[in-house]
Amino acid sequence: GVGISLSVDGDLTMDSGAVIAANDDVGNQDADASPITLDIDGKLEMSGASGIFAENRRRGGDGGDIEITSSDDIHMKSGSNISSTRRSSGGSGNGGEITIVTEGDFIMEPDTTIAAANIAGKSGDISIEADGTISIDGLMSSGPSTRVLSSKLTEDIFGGGGTLQRGGAITIISNSLDDPAITISEDAIIGSQGEDP
């Protein structure tokens, strides 16, 4: 429950394979994942296969909240991942919230993922706000999973999800005066999906 709080006076670069994690891997099987707070006075660059995880992976409990603030650009390179997902279908719990605020640009390259999914309960909310431009070419899920179905244009977007699964809110704000302030590529997927009527 203590989590990770990291304050960086300068840039934070996560090399390929680097992980910041506060999952529920130890202790009570119904324990929540722990929160992660990153306060960066500079840029955040996530290289391929790097990840920030506050996931609930065992039985009950919530995903941990992830809060990232940066005074410069946030750049998620291909293969990087930010997740507060609740992966377990046992017990009960919610997906964690993901909040990203940057004074610079926010860039998601192809094959990147931001997920606050929950297979069995309420998915977490995702909020991204940038003073600069926002470019999204990856996957953002507040649904039951990150498994994209071939029916994404006509029926369910994501696979899985029990009858009590609920989607969360996704908010994307750019304060930039540049045009376009927000670019969502033709291959990007931003989805909130729920099964609970």
N, C-alpha and C positions, 0 to 999 in steps of 0.2 A: 503493500500500500504506500510505500514511501516514494517510489518512482524515481525518475531521472530528471534533474534540472541542470541544464548546461548553459552557461553564459560565456559567450565568445567575443573577445575584443579584437575583431578582425574577421577574416573570411573563415568559413567552415567548409572544407572539402572532404567528401566521403569517397574514398577510393573504391574501385570495383571489389565487391564482396564485403565491404564494411557494413556493420549492423549496429544500430542503436535499438535496444529491445528492453521492454518492461512487461513481458508476457507473464501469464499465471503459471509458470513452469514449476514453481516450488510451493510447498505449503498445502493448505486445504484445497481439495478438488473443486470446491465451490467458491474459491477466492476470485476476486476481481483481478483483471490485469491492472497494472499501475500506470499513473499518468506520466507523460513525457512533456517537458517544457524546454524549448530551445530559444534562447534570446541571443540573436546574432547581430553584432555591430559590423556588418559587412555582408558579403555574399554567401549564399548556400548553394553549393554545387554537388549534386548527387550523381556519381558515375554509375555505369551499368552494373546491375546485380547488387547495388547497395540498397539498404532498406532501413526504415524507421517503423518499428512494430510495437504496438501496445495491444496485443491480441489476447482474447480469452480462448484458450485451446483445449481446456479440460472441463467437462461437465458444466455446472452452473457458474454464474458470475458474469460481470459486465466486461466489455472491452475497455481499455483505459483511454482517457482523453489525451489528444495530442495537440499541443499549441506551439506554433512556430512563428516567430516574428523576426524580420530581417530589415536592416536599413538599406539594403541593396538588392540586386536581382536574386531570385530563386530559380534555379535551373535543374529540372529533373531530366537527366539524360536517359537514353533508351535502356530499358531493363531495370530502372529504379522503381521503388515501391514505398508508399506510405500507407499503413493499415492499422485501424483500430477495430478490426473485424472480430465478431464473436463466431468462431468456427464450430463450436460444439453444439449438437442438437439436444444434449442431455441437460436436465435442470432448466433454469430460467435465467434471463439476463438480457441486457441491451448491448448494442454496439456502442463503442465509444465515439465521442465527438471529435472532429478534426477541424481546427481553426488555423488558417494560414494568413498572415498579414505581412505585406512587404511594401517598403517605400520605393522599390524598383519594379522591374518587370517580373512576371511569373511565366515560366516556360515549361510545358510538358511535351517532351518529344514522343514519337511513336513508341509503342511497347513500354509505356509507363502506366502505373496504376496508383490511384488514390481510392481507398476502400474503407467504408464504415459499415460493412455488410453484417447481416445477422440471419442465419438460416432458420431460426425458430421464433424470434421475438422482434422487438423494434430495432431497426437499423439506426445507426448514429447519424447526426446531421453533419454536413460538410459545408464549410464556409471559406471562401477565398476572396481576399480583397487586396488589390494592388494599386499603388499610386501611379505606376507605369502601365504598360500594356500587358494583356494576358493572351497567351497563345496555348491552345489545348489541342494536342494531337494524340492523346492517350485515352485511357479508360478511367471513368469516375463512377463508382457504384455505391449507392445507399439502398441496396436491395438484398436479396437472399444470398448472393454469391458474386463472384466476378466471372463466372462461366457464361459467356455470351452464346445465345442460341441462334440458330438460323432463322427463327421466326421473329427476330428483333424488330422488324419493320411492321409487323401485322399483329403479333400476339405478345407473349412474354419476351422480355429482353434477356433476363438472366435465369439460369436453371436453378432448381432446388427450391426450398422454402416450404415450411409447413403452414397449416391453416391459420396460425397465430402470427405469422411473419408480417411485419409492417415496414414500409419504406420511410426514410427520413428526408428532411429538407436539404436541398442543395442550393447554395447561394453563391453567385459569382459576381463580383463588383470590381470595375476598373474606374479609377478617378482620373484617368489620363485624358488629355485633350487631343491626343493623336487619333487619327482615323485610319483604320479601324482600331478602337480601343480594345476590343475583344475579338479574337479570331478562333473559331472552332473548325477544325479541318473536316473534310468529308469522311475521314476514317475514325474520327473521335467518337466516343460513346459516353454520354452523360446520362445516367439513369437512376431514378428512384422508383422502386417497384415493391408492391405489397400484396399479399394474398388475403389478409384479413379484411372482409368487407366493411 
